[in-house]
Amino acid sequence: MELAYTAGPVDGALLDVTVGGALRSAAQRWGDAEALVSRHQDIRLSWLALSEAADAVAKGLLALGIERGDRIGIWAPTCAEWTILQFASARVGAILVNVNPAYRPNELVFALNHAGVRVLVTARRFKTSDYHAMIAESRGDLPQVERVIALGTEKTVGTDDLLWSDLVALARDVADEQLAEREAVLDTHDPINIQFTSGTTGNPKGATLTHHNVVNNGAAIASVLGYSTADRVCIPVPLYHCFGMGIGNLGCVTTGATMVYPGESFEAVATLRTIVEEGITSIYGVPTMFIAMLECPEFTGLDTSTLRTGVMAGAPCPVEVMKRVVNEMHAAEVTIAYGMTETSPVSTVTRRTDGLDTRCSTVGTALPNVEIKIVDADTGDTVAVGDKGELCSRGYLVMRGYWNDPAATAAAIDADGWMHTGDLAVMADDGYCNIVGRAKDMLIRGGENIYPREVEEVLFEHPAVAGVQVFGVPDAKMGEEVAAWVSLREGQAVTDDELRAFCRDRLAHFKVPRYWKFVDEFPMTVTGKVQKFKMRDIAVDELGLHDAANIVTA
């Protein structure tokens, strides 16, 4: 019996450089070449200018008394300052705490207090969220926050608060030698970033990543994509997540490719125009972003032929969407990546040289210097090739642990260093993997296991369907029933009976959704991940399934 285990090639020595050091090296190598474009801010920075900006902010942080290992929070949408702070905090050895732009006051308080944040850098607002008002409301519950530094020209409430320009101005009181001394004592295995994972229950956990984690993962993905100084990478995914700040920013810093931000958050039109007007060669996004661009009325009139490659990740990718990205967006070498925040984030990826069928139907195989295996979730034994089980990964990419949560860390990372993802997968004999769902997403109808991904892939084949999410709802008789939320392509119409008949021709009867809902959009996190637990709660209310939901099971 062949076991479901594979290891990526040992592809040379791993980089032994800090995040700040990686930028310093980029400035030395590529100097005046364009490093960062923030279109919505009309900012363009060379590698040298970006490094100098990071130095100024780093010295400002030293002037505030920031020590190695102190935590600095950033609560803002995508902007140049976000990236400058990413490198500046790394240069002084501080741990950057990414605060979800969608957080509400209670979530903010938990995150800042749990991480012990001393300084918070914040935008004025984002969409309908008034950050300054929420900070003022929460100030009494944040005893460890000593300073709030506001982006823009308006300070938050508080006598010691500063503007970003004030922080930069503090640099004049700190000598270059003082910053150099701090950088000299840093270790690449120091924690450098805390990212809070979103969950359906309980408080989020703070995945703690090191310089070594994120620099090497970013470099690995850049290598897979074949980046050079000729590449221009569109990053519409949020910086607060590893997709943006990790394989986005750091993939560029290690190769000289240009980082291009189309807006403070994803908008299909702005991203498409950025691709055309900036000569973008690589595009990042979650499947919902690609779907939005493909369905955008402006798409058919735009020339996106400069695209060469990119990464689609963050959620299962429908096969038909991948084919359209290759054939209609002209991203012939686009890849599918799989991972999680706790693995910095990517552990498997398809290769540019893989056939279209492989790139459309798998999440690839292990990155260089990474091990992957599929295990029985109950016994922990490695399953056979072709059998379903939980995907586990091991290597340089595995986080240090969850911040101040040894129990959660021990539950996620076993004694042999394997990160247990909670995702169900199948490995083929060539080491390529398919994600078939999350263990908790699997639904059981009358004793039959149903994986939502399988049903979703069938529905994506229908010409009227633009997006679909399948999940389970409680049922007194069957335990669970299958529900499907569907969004339609512009100008298309279809009934639930027609979709039901479409599924019956392609799926076993017990997999065909019983409940249908047509929607314009799905509940999502700010990173574009669909929140099926919210959809389930809405469905329970709308369908009157509270009695079934309250049935106690063993």
SVG drawing of the C-alpha trace seen along z (x, -y; Angstrom):
<svg xmlns="http://www.w3.org/2000/svg" viewBox="-40 -67 66 69">
<polyline fill="none" stroke="black" stroke-width="0.4" points="0.0,0.0 1.4,-3.4 1.0,-5.9 -0.2,-9.5 3.1,-11.3 5.2,-13.5 8.1,-16.0 9.1,-18.9 12.6,-19.0 15.4,-20.3 15.8,-23.4 19.1,-24.9 19.6,-26.6 16.7,-28.5 17.1,-32.3 18.6,-33.4 17.5,-37.0 15.1,-39.1 12.1,-40.9 13.9,-44.2 17.1,-42.8 15.3,-41.5 14.2,-45.0 17.6,-46.4 19.0,-43.9 16.4,-44.8 17.3,-48.5 21.0,-47.6 20.3,-45.4 17.5,-47.3 17.8,-50.9 15.7,-53.2 13.6,-50.5 9.9,-50.8 9.1,-48.8 5.6,-49.9 2.6,-51.4 -0.4,-52.4 -2.8,-53.6 -5.6,-54.9 -3.0,-57.1 -1.1,-58.1 2.1,-56.9 5.1,-55.3 8.2,-54.3 11.5,-52.9 13.3,-50.2 15.6,-52.8 12.8,-55.2 10.8,-52.4 13.8,-51.3 14.5,-54.9 10.8,-55.3 11.0,-52.1 14.2,-53.4 12.5,-56.7 9.5,-54.9 11.8,-52.3 13.8,-55.2 10.5,-56.8 9.6,-53.6 12.9,-53.5 12.3,-57.1 9.0,-55.9 10.9,-53.2 9.9,-50.2 11.9,-47.2 12.7,-43.9 9.6,-41.7 7.2,-44.5 3.9,-44.3 2.7,-47.0 -0.8,-46.8 -1.9,-47.9 -5.6,-48.5 -6.0,-49.8 -6.9,-48.7 -4.4,-48.4 -2.1,-51.5 1.6,-52.3 2.0,-53.0 0.9,-49.5 3.8,-48.1 6.3,-50.7 5.3,-49.7 5.6,-46.0 9.3,-46.6 10.0,-49.2 8.6,-47.1 10.7,-44.2 13.9,-46.4 13.4,-47.1 12.5,-43.5 8.9,-44.4 6.0,-42.0 3.5,-43.4 -0.1,-42.5 -2.5,-42.5 -5.9,-43.7 -8.8,-42.7 -10.2,-45.9 -13.7,-44.5 -13.3,-44.2 -15.9,-45.7 -15.0,-47.2 -15.2,-44.0 -13.1,-42.1 -10.5,-45.0 -10.3,-44.9 -9.7,-41.2 -7.0,-41.2 -5.1,-44.1 -5.2,-42.9 -4.4,-39.3 -1.4,-40.3 -0.3,-43.0 -0.1,-45.7 1.8,-48.9 1.3,-51.0 -1.6,-51.0 -1.3,-52.5 -4.8,-53.1 -6.6,-54.5 -9.3,-57.1 -12.0,-54.9 -12.7,-52.0 -16.0,-51.7 -18.7,-52.2 -16.3,-51.6 -15.3,-54.7 -12.0,-53.5 -11.4,-56.6 -14.8,-56.4 -14.4,-52.8 -10.9,-53.4 -12.3,-56.3 -15.2,-54.0 -12.7,-51.2 -9.9,-53.3 -10.7,-52.4 -10.6,-48.7 -7.1,-48.9 -4.7,-49.4 -1.6,-48.2 -2.0,-50.5 0.3,-53.5 0.0,-55.3 -2.3,-55.5 -0.7,-56.7 -3.3,-57.9 -2.8,-57.8 -3.9,-61.0 -4.3,-64.4 -6.8,-63.8 -5.7,-62.5 -7.7,-60.1 -9.0,-61.0 -6.2,-60.9 -3.6,-63.4 -0.6,-61.3 -1.8,-60.3 0.3,-61.1 -0.1,-61.4 2.0,-59.3 3.9,-62.4 4.8,-62.9 6.2,-59.4 8.3,-60.0 9.5,-63.3 10.8,-61.5 13.4,-59.8 15.6,-62.9 16.3,-62.3 17.7,-58.7 21.1,-58.0 21.5,-55.5 23.9,-53.7 21.2,-53.1 19.0,-51.4 21.9,-49.3 22.7,-48.2 19.1,-47.0 19.1,-45.1 22.4,-43.4 20.9,-41.6 17.8,-40.2 17.5,-36.6 15.6,-35.3 13.7,-32.9 12.3,-35.7 8.5,-36.1 7.7,-39.0 4.0,-38.8 0.7,-37.8 -2.3,-37.1 -5.6,-36.3 -7.4,-33.4 -11.1,-33.6 -13.3,-30.9 -16.9,-30.1 -16.9,-29.8 -14.9,-31.3 -12.2,-33.9 -9.7,-34.0 -6.2,-32.6 -3.1,-34.6 -0.9,-32.6 2.7,-33.7 5.0,-33.8 8.8,-34.4 11.0,-36.2 12.2,-32.7 8.6,-31.6 7.3,-34.4 10.5,-35.4 11.1,-31.9 7.5,-31.2 7.2,-34.4 10.5,-33.6 9.3,-30.0 6.1,-31.2 7.9,-33.8 10.3,-31.1 7.4,-28.9 5.8,-31.8 9.1,-32.7 9.3,-36.2 12.0,-38.7 12.4,-42.5 10.2,-42.5 7.1,-41.3 4.4,-43.6 2.2,-42.0 -1.3,-43.2 -2.2,-42.6 -6.0,-43.2 -6.0,-40.8 -5.8,-42.6 -2.4,-43.2 -3.5,-42.1 -3.5,-38.5 -0.5,-36.4 -1.7,-36.4 -1.1,-40.1 1.8,-40.9 3.4,-37.5 3.5,-36.0 2.4,-39.3 4.8,-41.8 7.7,-39.4 7.5,-37.5 8.2,-40.8 10.9,-42.0 12.9,-38.8 12.8,-39.0 12.6,-42.7 9.0,-42.4 6.8,-45.5 4.0,-45.5 0.9,-47.2 -2.1,-47.9 -5.3,-48.7 -7.3,-50.1 -7.7,-50.0 -9.9,-46.9 -10.9,-44.8 -13.1,-46.2 -13.4,-44.4 -13.4,-47.4 -10.4,-49.0 -8.4,-45.7 -9.2,-45.2 -8.1,-48.8 -4.9,-48.3 -4.1,-45.2 -4.5,-47.1 -2.9,-50.4 0.0,-49.1 0.9,-46.3 0.3,-43.7 2.0,-40.3 0.7,-38.5 -2.6,-38.7 -3.5,-37.4 -6.9,-36.7 -9.4,-34.4 -11.9,-32.7 -14.7,-35.2 -12.4,-38.0 -11.7,-36.3 -15.5,-35.5 -16.3,-39.2 -13.7,-40.3 -14.9,-37.8 -18.6,-38.8 -17.8,-42.6 -19.5,-44.4 -16.2,-46.1 -14.2,-42.9 -15.0,-42.0 -13.8,-45.4 -10.4,-45.3 -7.1,-44.0 -5.6,-41.9 -3.0,-40.2 -0.1,-41.4 -1.1,-38.8 1.2,-35.8 0.7,-34.1 -0.8,-34.6 -2.1,-32.8 -5.7,-31.8 -6.0,-30.6 -7.8,-31.2 -10.8,-29.0 -11.6,-26.0 -11.4,-27.1 -14.2,-26.0 -12.7,-24.2 -14.7,-26.3 -13.5,-29.6 -9.9,-28.5 -10.5,-27.6 -11.9,-31.1 -9.0,-32.8 -6.6,-30.9 -8.6,-31.3 -10.4,-34.7 -8.1,-36.6 -5.0,-35.3 -3.2,-34.3 -1.9,-31.1 0.4,-30.2 -1.9,-31.0 -1.5,-28.6 -3.6,-27.2 -2.1,-27.5 -3.3,-25.9 -2.3,-26.7 -3.3,-28.5 -2.2,-31.4 -0.4,-29.0 1.8,-27.8 2.9,-31.2 0.6,-30.6 1.3,-28.2 2.2,-24.6 1.1,-23.2 0.9,-24.8 0.5,-23.8 3.3,-24.5 3.3,-26.8 4.4,-23.8 1.5,-21.6 -1.2,-20.8 -4.4,-22.8 -6.4,-19.8 -3.9,-19.4 -4.0,-23.2 -7.8,-23.3 -8.5,-20.2 -5.8,-20.1 -4.1,-22.3 -0.7,-21.0 2.0,-19.3 4.4,-20.3 6.6,-23.4 10.3,-22.9 11.5,-22.1 8.0,-21.1 6.5,-17.8 2.8,-16.9 0.9,-13.9 -2.8,-12.8 -3.8,-11.2 -6.8,-9.5 -8.3,-12.2 -9.2,-9.7 -6.0,-7.5 -3.4,-9.9 -2.1,-7.1 -1.1,-8.1 -3.8,-6.9 -3.3,-5.3 -3.0,-7.2 -6.5,-7.9 -8.1,-7.8 -9.6,-10.9 -8.0,-12.2 -6.8,-15.3 -3.9,-17.2 -0.9,-17.9 2.3,-19.9 5.7,-20.2 8.8,-22.3 10.2,-25.8 6.7,-27.2 4.9,-26.0 4.2,-28.9 5.9,-29.3 2.5,-28.6 -0.6,-30.5 0.3,-33.6 -0.1,-32.9 -2.1,-29.7 0.0,-26.6 -3.1,-24.3 -4.3,-25.4 -0.8,-25.2 -0.4,-21.6 -3.8,-20.7 -2.7,-22.0 1.0,-21.0 1.8,-17.5 5.0,-16.3 6.7,-15.6 6.1,-19.1 3.2,-18.4 0.6,-21.1 -2.9,-19.6 -4.9,-21.8 -8.5,-20.5 -8.9,-20.2 -9.9,-17.0 -7.9,-16.0 -7.0,-13.2 -3.4,-12.7 -2.8,-11.1 0.2,-8.8 2.1,-11.7 1.8,-13.7 -0.8,-16.2 -3.6,-16.9 -7.3,-17.7 -9.1,-19.5 -12.5,-18.0 -13.7,-20.2 -13.1,-20.9 -13.9,-18.1 -16.4,-20.4 -17.9,-21.4 -18.7,-17.8 -22.4,-17.2 -24.0,-13.9 -27.5,-13.2 -29.1,-10.0 -25.7,-8.4 -24.3,-9.5 -21.2,-11.7 -21.6,-14.7 -18.7,-17.0 -20.0,-20.4 -17.2,-20.9 -18.4,-18.1 -21.9,-19.5 -20.5,-23.0 -18.4,-21.9 -21.4,-20.3 -23.4,-23.5 -20.6,-25.6 -21.0,-23.7 -24.4,-25.2 -24.1,-28.1 -26.3,-30.4 -24.4,-30.0 -21.8,-32.6 -21.3,-31.5 -22.5,-28.8 -22.1,-27.8 -23.4,-24.5 -23.8,-23.7 -25.8,-21.6 -28.9,-22.7 -30.4,-20.7 -33.2,-18.2 -35.2,-16.3 -35.4,-13.1 -32.2,-13.0 -29.9,-14.8 -28.9,-17.3 -30.2,-18.4 -28.3,-20.0 -28.8,-23.7 -27.4,-25.7 -27.1,-29.5 -26.6,-30.5 -25.7,-33.7 -26.4,-34.0 -24.5,-35.5 -25.8,-38.9 -28.8,-38.5 -29.3,-34.8 -32.3,-33.2 -32.9,-29.8 -35.3,-28.2 -34.5,-25.9 -36.4,-23.1 -34.1,-23.5 -31.0,-23.4 -32.4,-20.4 -32.9,-18.5 -29.4,-19.5 -28.0,-18.0 -30.0,-14.9 -28.4,-14.0 -25.0,-14.3 -25.1,-13.4 -26.4,-10.7 -29.9,-11.6 -28.9,-12.2 -26.4,-14.9 -29.0,-17.0 -29.8,-20.2 -33.2,-20.3 -33.2,-24.0 -32.3,-26.8 -31.8,-30.5 -30.8,-32.9 -28.5,-35.8 -26.5,-38.6 -23.6,-38.0 -22.5,-35.7 -21.5,-36.6 -17.7,-37.0 -14.8,-37.9 -12.7,-40.8 -10.3,-38.4 -13.1,-37.1 -13.7,-33.8 -17.3,-32.8 -18.7,-32.4 -20.9,-29.3 -21.8,-29.3 -23.5,-32.7 -25.4,-31.2 -26.5,-28.3 -27.8,-30.6 -29.7,-32.7 -31.2,-29.5 -32.3,-28.2 -34.2,-31.4 -35.7,-31.7 -36.7,-28.0 -38.0,-27.8 -35.6,-25.0 -35.0,-26.0 -36.6,-22.9 -34.3,-20.6 -31.3,-22.8 -32.0,-22.4 -32.1,-18.6 -29.3,-17.3 -27.1,-14.5 -24.5,-12.3"/>
</svg>
